[in-house]
Every structure is written in structure tokens, then in C-alpha cells.
Amino acid sequence: MTTTLLEDFLSGETDRVLHATWQVLGSRDPDLVDPLVPHVARIRKATEKLNLGGLIRPNSANVEFALAKLEHRANRSCWCEDYPGPEHRDPRKEEDAGNIRILSTSEPGWSMTYECECTICGRIYDVEQGDYHVMWWRWRPRGVKRPKS
């Protein structure tokens, strides 16, 4: 599948590039993501001048988020290092996937906040939820990691 994802990124075809982008953004599988790491420069060059569309935000921003994720993997950073980028990471879905634990929330509503902890490294994030045209979540690391018990 990784070869196909690399081919998709390099294809110059909007649908294929966006497919590969969302596969990378949605995965925590090292077997899928890590083989793409050496190809970041090639992918960036192949995608930088493409018109990838987008209504509220340009889809090229999502490609950049995917490339940043690959760069984090090159440094062997924790998967949670990607949270401050794209604003589509719903803390409830991340918790359901086992990626984080929600430690606390403000009163439920369109605008609310979450305190979350990465289940791998223990880093704490303050997450702001908002809504404009679509629901979004802004992740901010506190810079502290909770000791594992």
C-alpha cells in the first residue's frame, strides 16, 4: 500500500494526492507511514504547484500537515506531535481510538475546552473547540508530560 501511496503523492492527480494525504493523516501505523519518510522532498516538490482546491481552507494545507507528520516521524517524535497542526482532530474520536485520554472538559456546547493526555508519551494538551463554518479543534501542548503510573 505504501508504494501506492507514494505513487499517489507523485501522480500530479488531485484525487490521488488527496487520498494519500488523508491516509497519512489518519494513520498511526508505522508500516504505512514510515516508508514514506525518505520521500518527503520528492512529495513536496511534486505537490507544491498543484491546485488541490478546497472550500474553507486550501487542501494544500492538508498536504503540508501530512508532510509535517512524515517529518516528525523522521525525528521519531511521538504521534501526538501532529496535534497542533490540522484542526480536524476531534478529541472524542482520538480517545475512542485509544490515542489520548480526556482528563477534563468545560461545560458541553459548541465552544468548549478539553484537557487531554497522550496515551503514549503522557504529554498534556489544552484543546479548544470552536465552530465557524465547520467544527474545529485547536490543540496546544502544555509542555509537560505526566509521569506514567
Secondary structure, DSSP 8 states (H G I E B T S, - for coil): -HHHHHHHHHS--HHHHHHHHHHHHT---HHHHGGGGGGHHHHHHHHTT-----SSS-HHHHHHHHHHHHHHHHTT--GGGGTTS-S---HHHHHHTTSEEEEEE-SSSSSEEEEEEETTT-EEEEEEEEESSSEEEEEEEEEEE----
